[in-house]
Amino acid sequence: MSSNPSCPCNDHVCEFHPVNHDKGCNLCVEDSVRTREIPKCFFLKIRENVDDITDWSFESFANLVSKDVKK
């Protein structure tokens, strides 16, 4: 069970996923910010399936949000 039950990410292999430690979302968010990326859970709020996403950058997220708003 995740230390954050609201985490929608299913990448349990990721060392930063809350199932792999007791620090909740902190490690994931810290790593994402350090690498100028957005955590996967934000993308999952916009799209149900993110398997085809390879660019987790701020810009990629902004483009995805912009497309979603135009729907």
Secondary structure, 3 states (H helix, E strand, C coil): CCCCCCCCCCCCCCCCCHHHCCCCCHHHHHHHHHCCECCHHHHHHHCCCCCCCCCCEHHHHHHHHHHHHCC
